Amino acid sequence: MSGNCVFCKIVQGEIPAVKLYEDDEIVAFFDISQVTKGHALVIPKAHHADIFSLPEKTAATLFAAVPKLASALKAEFAPAGMNILNNNGEAAGQTVFHYHLHLLPRYGETGLYGSLWKEATVGTPDMESLQASAEKIKMNF
């Protein structure tokens, strides 16, 4: 765990999260910002700042879960498509320095390509709705 890392605090249970999947090495949960409906994050439980410090075994476990999670999100939210996004380093737009993948269901909206975080958010999520969706996603995973 790294001192003030928000994702480490989620892993430790110090900050609540609506979890979609969890095993010994990784956890997936809804992003509180919900840039698009169903926006989820997949992170390693161990703190690794970026792809450059991510151990191969952890990467294999994390990336093996992504297609299953993407399919479960698709079954729940019926998006037209999905972006899988990862920023590494401040110059690439990384703001939380704990490795993470964004799964962004897409519904035909525009403006998400060059300025993803500035031009599109669906607003404050309804946590009860997210929790209900999480339960359905877990059944599809």
N, C-alpha and C positions, 0 to 999 in steps of 0.2 A: 504494500500500500504506500502511496505517496501522499504526504502531508495534507495539502488542501485540494487534492484532486476530487472533483465532483463525482467522477465515475468510480473511483475507489470507494468513495463514501456510499454510493449506491450498492456496490458489491458487498460492503460490510454491513448494509442495512441501516446506515445512519441517515440516509435520505431515501424516502419512499420512491418506488418506481412501479409502473404497471408492466410486469414481466411477461414475456411471451415464451421464453425458453431459457433453461438454465441446466448446465451440467457442471462437472468438476473444473472445467477450464474456461468456459465462456458463459455469457448471459446476453439475452436479447430483450429489449424493452421498448415501449413507445417513447419517442422523443417528446419531451414536454412542449416543445415549440410547435410541433405539427405543421411543418412547412406545407405538407399536403396531407390529406386525410389518410391515416394509416402509417405515417412516417415513423420508422423504427430504426433503432441502433443495435448493432451487434458489437460486443467488446470482449476482449480477453479479461478474465478476472484479475490476472496478474498485471501490474502496471508496466506498460511498455509505451514509451512516448509516441512512437510512430512506426511505420513499416520498416524502417532501417534497424530498429532494435527488436522487432518481433521475431521470436524464435520460430524456426521452420515447423516444429511440431504443433505449436500453438496456432500458427497460420493455417496449417492443414485442418485442424479441428474447427477453427472458425469458418474457413471457407467451405468446409463440408456441410455445415449447417445452413449456409446462405440459400441454396436452391430450395431447401425444404421450407425455410421461413418465408422466402419470396412466394412460393406456391400457396402457403397458408394465408398470407396477406392477400394474395389474388383471390382466393376462395372467399375471403371475408368481405373485401371491399370492391371487387370487380373493377380494378383499374384498367385503362386502355393500354398501359405499359408501366414500366418501372425503371427508375434510375438507381444504380448502385454507385455511391459516391464515397470517396476517401480523400481527405486532404492531409498532406504530410509536410509539416513545417509552416511557420508563420507566413512565409512568402507564397505558400500554396493555399492560404486561407484557413489553416488549422487554428482553432481557438481553444479547444480543450486538448491538452497534450497528454492524452491517454488514447492509444490507438482505438479507432472505431470506424465502422462502416455505416453509412446511412443507406437505408432502403426507402426509396421515395416513390410510392405509387403515383402514377400520372394519369390524369383524367382529361387530357387535351388542353390544359391551361398553358399559357404562354408566359414568357418572362422569367423562367427558372434557369436558363442556361448560363448566362454570364454573371448574373448577380443574384444567385439563388436566395441568399438569406435576406437581401434588402427589399426585394420586390414581391415576395409571396409568403404569406403565412395564412393559415386558416383560422388564426386567432387562438384564444385560450381554450384548450380542449375541455370537454365535459368528461371528468374523470370516471364517472359511473359508466358512460358509454364506452370509454376506452377499456375499462375493466371487463365489461360484457363482451366486447370484441376480443380481448385477450383470452377469455375462456374459450370462445369458439375457435380461435387460432390454435390454441393448445390442442384441441381435439383434432385439428387438421394437420398437425405437425407430425 
